[in-house]
């Protein structure tokens, strides 16, 4: 059996970080069968045992936190300070998932005069997880932990950009005592993901990634309504700045910069479109230019630490440059240019484009450090622009007016709506997901428990007793 080699490289240097065999279709089939064999025994264990095991995993992640953070930095280029916060999020997910499981999918019994009414939750069985590269530990972990808690077995296909991160995670699960077969990893590129998503032996798929791939999966799973599909996709997220006091303009600019450029713009909740009142955009741009000029772009372990690293690959950088040039050709004005100091490496400088004059602006997620500014005359126009997207993940308002926010949160179409906070700020103790082309009404984070188990309602009585109703009469045995 011939096997292709999967290699991940450091985007900052091109050096090989991890390499190993890519899974063949036969490997995917074996992984699903092994997961199926392990799942029945795993689900039969008391929830207390499953809970204790994921807590041991939490301790293993804590013990190996530095190894994991360094691996994420080397595979993705993210600053070391940021990957350490990702490792903390992986640990925090355990306690949050346990609480969510108990609250949203626990068991309940109500004793009646003639029978017991019971509510229990069952695992789906074998769930496939397709993970992204931007948070290669935290986001897959947000599916895997609640799914294992519920009694599912997992077949996980990590991003081909971050296979080494997944291997460290798997080692932590093994060291924690997870039974063989409960978590299978199949490494590979797109073909491996397609083989897993299309496998007849899975009971569902939990996906984090692009809208294009999510739509393809939605079409595929429309033929199998008995399988659960949870889609967590991207966004063309609006950030509206309105009625900000002159003393708060610098603080507002800081919120904008963080919303747009954190993680080199590679968060699905990053602001892509800045919507401002025409007559005040010059004032806010003054502070934004100063802050953006001071941002350090560099490698993960530089001293001082950079604010942002490169985008994940040269291919990603090429695509962003092409999208940027297309906007300029359509009439966009560069306020801060998108520059690539080394054409051989994917470091990009933060860019701001005034796209007000661009007709038929493409409704695309530019997954990188490019912010598009749109100038409008009144708040009605601002709301129209905010909702002028097929996506609906994240939206934000920066304003000193609480009444304006009350209107904004009621009218904007998004699953995450923030006020005077960055759009890429979200709590794991709340649901995380969007509408439109951003998701399929299966929010993750605290609500991940909902798609990892299904409810079973029962009427129960210890003694055999039959009753057939016939109008006002009944036949009782």
C-alpha positions in Angstrom: 0.0 0.0 0.0 1.6 3.3 -1.1 1.4 6.2 1.3 1.9 9.9 0.5 4.0 11.9 3.0 2.3 14.8 4.8 4.7 17.6 5.7 4.0 20.7 7.7 6.5 23.6 7.5 7.2 26.7 9.5 5.6 29.6 7.5 8.3 32.0 8.8 11.3 30.0 7.6 10.0 27.1 5.4 11.7 24.6 7.7 9.9 21.2 8.2 8.1 21.0 11.5 6.4 17.6 11.3 6.1 14.9 8.7 4.4 11.5 8.6 2.3 9.3 6.4 -1.0 10.6 5.1 -4.0 8.4 5.6 -5.2 6.3 2.7 -8.9 5.6 2.1 -8.3 2.2 3.7 -6.8 3.9 6.7 -9.9 6.1 7.0 -12.1 3.0 6.8 -10.1 1.3 9.5 -10.3 4.3 11.7 -14.1 4.5 11.5 -14.4 0.7 12.2 -12.1 1.0 15.2 -14.1 4.0 16.5 -17.3 2.0 16.1 -16.0 -0.9 18.0 -14.8 1.3 20.9 -17.9 3.6 21.1 -20.4 1.1 22.6 -18.1 0.4 25.6 -17.2 4.1 26.0 -20.8 5.2 26.1 -21.7 2.5 28.6 -19.3 3.9 31.1 -20.9 6.1 33.8 -20.7 9.8 33.1 -18.5 10.2 36.2 -15.8 8.1 34.6 -16.0 10.0 31.3 -15.8 13.3 33.3 -12.8 12.1 35.3 -11.0 11.1 32.1 -11.4 14.5 30.4 -10.2 16.1 33.6 -7.1 14.0 33.4 -6.7 15.2 29.8 -6.9 18.8 31.2 -4.0 18.0 33.5 -1.9 16.5 30.7 -2.5 19.6 28.6 -1.4 21.7 31.5 1.8 19.6 31.9 2.6 19.8 28.2 1.4 23.4 27.6 4.7 24.8 26.5 5.3 22.0 24.0 1.8 22.5 22.6 2.1 26.3 22.4 5.5 26.1 20.6 4.2 23.5 18.1 1.2 25.8 17.3 3.5 28.7 16.8 5.8 26.8 14.5 3.1 25.4 12.4 0.9 28.5 12.0 3.3 31.4 12.6 1.2 32.8 15.4 3.1 34.7 18.2 4.1 32.7 21.2 2.1 34.9 23.5 -1.0 34.1 21.6 -0.5 30.4 21.3 -0.1 30.2 25.1 -3.6 31.8 25.4 -4.9 29.1 23.0 -3.5 26.4 25.3 -5.2 28.0 28.2 -8.5 28.0 26.2 -8.0 24.2 25.6 -7.8 23.7 29.4 -10.7 25.9 30.1 -12.9 24.0 27.7 -13.0 21.0 30.0 -14.8 22.7 32.9 -17.1 24.6 30.6 -18.0 21.4 28.7 -18.8 19.5 31.9 -21.1 22.2 33.1 -22.8 22.5 29.7 -23.3 18.7 29.5 -25.0 18.7 32.9 -27.1 21.7 32.2 -28.1 21.0 28.6 -28.0 17.2 28.2 -28.4 15.8 31.6 -31.0 13.2 32.8 -34.3 14.1 34.4 -37.1 12.0 36.0 -40.5 13.1 37.1 -42.5 10.7 39.2 -46.2 10.6 38.4 -49.1 8.8 40.0 -49.1 6.0 37.4 -45.7 6.2 35.6 -42.4 7.9 35.5 -41.6 10.4 32.9 -37.8 10.3 32.0 -35.5 12.4 29.8 -32.1 11.0 28.9 -29.6 11.8 26.2 -27.7 9.4 24.0 -24.5 9.7 22.0 -24.9 9.7 18.2 -22.1 7.1 17.9 -19.1 7.9 15.7 -18.6 11.5 14.9 -16.1 12.9 12.4 -14.3 16.2 13.2 -12.7 18.4 10.6 -10.4 21.0 12.2 -9.0 24.3 11.0 -5.5 25.8 11.0 -6.2 29.1 12.7 -6.8 27.6 16.1 -5.6 24.0 15.5 -5.9 23.0 19.1 -8.7 25.1 20.6 -11.4 24.8 17.9 -11.2 21.0 17.3 -11.0 20.6 21.1 -14.3 22.4 21.3 -16.0 19.6 19.4 -14.0 16.6 20.7 -14.4 17.2 24.4 -18.2 17.6 24.5 -18.5 14.7 22.0 -16.4 12.4 24.2 -18.3 13.5 27.3 -21.5 12.5 25.7 -20.2 9.0 24.9 -19.3 9.4 21.2 -16.1 8.1 19.6 -14.2 10.5 17.3 -12.4 10.3 14.0 -10.5 13.5 13.7 -8.9 14.9 10.5 -6.8 17.9 11.5 -5.8 20.7 9.1 -2.9 19.7 6.9 -1.3 22.9 8.0 -1.1 21.7 11.7 -0.7 17.9 11.9 1.9 18.1 14.7 -0.5 20.0 16.9 -3.0 17.2 16.6 -0.5 14.6 17.4 0.4 16.3 20.7 -3.3 16.5 21.5 -3.7 12.8 20.8 -0.7 11.9 23.0 -2.3 13.8 25.9 -5.6 11.9 25.4 -3.6 8.6 25.5 -1.7 9.6 28.6 -5.0 10.5 30.2 -6.2 6.9 29.7 -8.7 7.3 26.9 -9.5 3.8 25.7 -8.0 2.7 22.3 -10.3 3.5 19.4 -12.2 6.4 21.0 -10.1 9.0 19.3 -8.7 8.2 15.9 -6.6 10.7 13.9 -6.4 10.5 10.1 -3.8 12.9 8.7 -4.0 14.2 5.2 -5.1 16.9 2.8 -8.4 17.5 1.2 -8.9 14.0 -0.1 -8.6 12.5 3.4 -11.3 14.9 4.6 -13.6 14.0 1.7 -13.1 10.3 2.4 -14.0 10.8 6.0 -17.0 13.1 5.4 -18.4 10.7 2.8 -17.9 7.5 4.9 -21.1 5.6 5.5 -19.9 4.5 8.9 -20.0 7.9 10.6 -23.1 9.2 12.4 -22.3 12.9 12.0 -19.7 15.5 11.1 -18.5 18.5 13.2 -16.9 21.0 10.9 -15.0 24.3 11.3 -13.8 26.0 8.2 -14.7 27.9 5.1 -18.2 28.7 3.9 -17.5 27.0 0.5 -16.6 23.7 2.1 -19.4 24.0 4.5 -21.9 24.4 1.7 -20.6 21.4 -0.1 -21.0 19.4 3.1 -24.5 20.7 3.6 -25.5 19.5 0.1 -23.8 16.1 0.7 -25.6 15.6 4.1 -29.0 16.6 2.7 -29.3 13.0 1.5 -28.7 11.7 5.0 -31.0 13.5 7.4 -30.3 10.9 10.1 -26.7 12.2 10.5 -25.9 15.3 12.6 -24.1 18.1 10.8 -22.7 21.0 12.7 -21.1 23.8 10.6 -19.0 26.6 12.0 -17.9 28.8 9.2 -16.6 32.3 8.5 -18.0 35.8 8.2 -17.7 39.1 6.4 -18.1 40.9 9.7 -19.2 44.5 10.1 -18.0 46.9 12.7 -20.0 50.2 12.9 -18.5 53.2 14.6 -21.1 55.9 15.4 -21.5 58.9 17.8 -18.2 58.4 19.6 -17.2 61.3 21.9 -13.9 62.9 20.8 -12.3 61.9 24.0 -13.0 58.2 23.2 -11.7 58.2 19.6 -8.3 56.8 20.4 -9.9 54.0 22.5 -12.3 53.3 19.6 -9.4 53.1 17.2 -7.7 50.5 19.5 -10.9 48.4 19.4 -11.0 48.6 15.6 -7.3 47.6 15.2 -7.7 44.6 17.5 -10.9 43.6 15.8 -9.3 43.7 12.3 -5.7 42.6 12.8 -5.5 40.2 15.8 -4.1 36.8 14.7 -3.1 38.5 11.4 -6.8 38.7 10.6 -7.1 34.9 10.7 -10.0 34.7 13.1 -13.4 34.0 11.7 -14.8 36.8 13.9 -12.3 39.5 12.8 -13.9 42.7 11.5 -13.7 42.8 7.7 -15.8 45.9 7.1 -15.5 49.2 9.0 -18.6 51.3 8.6 -18.3 55.0 9.7 -20.1 58.3 9.4 -18.6 60.2 6.4 -18.0 63.4 8.3 -16.0 61.9 11.1 -13.9 59.3 9.4 -10.9 61.5 9.2 -10.7 61.9 13.0 -10.9 58.2 13.6 -8.4 57.4 10.8 -5.8 59.6 12.4 -5.7 57.4 15.5 -6.0 54.2 13.5 -3.1 55.1 11.3 -0.9 55.8 14.3 -1.8 52.5 16.0 -1.5 50.4 12.9 1.9 51.9 12.1 3.1 50.8 15.5 2.0 47.1 15.2 5.0 44.7 15.1 4.8 42.0 12.5 7.3 39.2 13.1 8.1 35.6 13.9 6.5 33.8 16.9 9.6 33.9 19.2 11.0 37.3 18.4 11.9 39.7 21.3 10.0 41.9 21.6 7.0 39.7 20.8 5.1 40.7 17.7 1.5 41.7 17.7 0.9 39.4 14.7 2.8 36.9 12.7 2.5 35.9 9.1 -0.6 34.4 7.5 -0.4 30.6 7.5 1.1 30.0 4.0 2.4 31.6 0.8 -0.7 30.4 -0.9 -2.9 32.2 1.6 -0.7 35.4 1.2 -1.0 35.1 -2.6 -4.8 34.9 -2.4 -5.0 37.9 -0.1 -2.8 40.0 -2.4 -5.0 39.1 -5.4 -8.2 40.0 -3.5 -6.6 43.3 -2.4 -5.5 44.2 -6.0 -9.0 43.3 -7.3 -10.5 45.8 -4.9 -8.1 48.5 -6.0 -8.9 47.9 -9.6 -12.5 48.3 -8.7 -11.9 51.8 -7.3 -10.8 51.2 -3.7 -8.4 53.7 -2.2 -5.5 52.5 -0.1 -5.3 54.2 3.2 -2.6 51.7 4.4 -1.1 49.5 1.7 -0.9 45.7 2.0 2.8 45.0 1.7 4.8 41.7 1.6 8.4 42.5 2.6 9.7 39.1 1.5 7.9 37.6 -1.5 9.1 34.2 -0.5 7.4 34.3 2.9 3.8 35.1 3.9 4.4 38.1 6.2 1.8 40.8 5.3 1.5 44.3 6.8 -2.0 45.4 8.1 -3.9 47.1 5.3 -6.9 49.5 5.3 -8.9 50.2 2.1 -11.6 52.8 1.5 -14.0 50.8 -0.6 -16.9 53.3 -0.6 -16.6 53.9 -4.3 -16.4 50.2 -5.3 -19.5 49.0 -7.0 -20.7 45.5 -6.4 -18.2 44.8 -3.7 -17.5 41.1 -3.5 -19.1 39.6 -0.4 -16.1 37.5 0.5 -14.3 36.7 3.7 -10.8 38.1 3.3 -9.0 35.9 5.8 -6.1 38.1 6.6 -5.1 41.6 7.8 -7.2 43.6 5.4 -9.9 46.0 6.6 -12.4 47.6 4.2 -13.8 51.0 5.2 -17.2 52.1 4.0 -18.4 55.7 4.6 -22.1 56.4 5.0 -24.3 59.4 5.8 -26.8 58.2 8.4 -27.4 55.2 10.7 -30.0 53.7 8.4 -27.4 53.4 5.7 -25.0 52.0 8.3 -27.5 49.3 9.2 -28.1 48.5 5.5 -24.4 48.1 4.9 -23.9 46.0 8.1 -26.5 43.6 6.8 -25.4 43.7 3.2 -23.8 40.2 3.4 -24.7 36.6 3.0 -22.8 35.9 6.2 -23.9 36.4 9.8 -21.3 35.5 12.3 -20.0 38.5 14.2 -21.0 42.2 14.3 -20.0 45.1 16.5 -21.0 48.6 17.4 -18.6 51.2 18.9 -20.8 54.0 20.3 -21.5 56.0 23.4 -25.2 55.8 22.8 -27.0 52.9 24.5 -30.2 53.5 22.5 -28.3 53.1 19.3 -26.9 49.8 20.5 -30.4 48.6 21.5 -31.4 49.2 17.9 -28.2 47.7 16.5 -28.5 44.4 18.4 -32.1 44.1 17.3 -31.6 44.8 13.6 -28.2 43.3 12.8 -28.2 39.8 11.6 -25.4 37.9 13.4 -24.9 35.3 16.0 -22.3 37.3 18.0 -23.1 41.0 18.6 -20.7 43.1 20.7 -20.9 46.6 22.0 -17.7 48.6 22.6 -15.7 45.3 22.5 -13.7 43.8 19.7 -15.7 41.7 17.3 -13.3 38.8 17.8 -14.0 38.7 21.5 -16.3 35.7 22.4 -16.8 33.7 25.6 -16.6 29.9 25.6 -19.3 30.0 28.3 -21.8 31.2 25.7 -22.9 29.8 22.4 -20.6 30.5 19.4 -22.0 30.5 15.9 -23.8 32.5 13.2 -26.6 32.6 10.7 -26.7 32.8 6.9 -23.6 31.4 5.3 -21.8 31.4 8.7 -23.5 28.3 10.1 -26.4 25.9 10.1 -27.9 26.8 13.5 -25.6 24.5 15.4 -23.6 26.9 17.5 -20.6 25.6 19.3 -18.8 26.5 22.6 -21.4 26.2 25.4 -24.1 24.9 23.0 -21.8 22.2 21.6 -23.5 19.7 24.0 -26.7 20.1 22.0 -25.3 18.5 18.8 -23.2 15.9 20.6 -26.2 14.0 21.9 -29.8 13.5 21.1 -32.7 13.4 23.6 -34.7 10.3 24.5 -38.1 10.7 26.2 -39.6 7.8 28.1 -42.8 6.9 29.9 -42.0 4.1 32.4 -43.8 1.9 34.8 -42.4 -1.2 36.7 -45.6 -3.3 36.3 -47.2 -4.4 33.1 -50.4 -2.4 32.7 -52.2 -1.9 29.4 -54.9 0.8 28.7 -56.7 1.6 25.4 -58.8 4.7 25.3 -62.2 4.6 23.4 -63.9 8.0 23.8 -65.1 8.2 27.4 -64.6 4.5 28.0 -61.4 2.7 28.4 -60.3 -0.9 28.4 -57.9 -1.5 31.3 -55.9 -4.6 31.9 
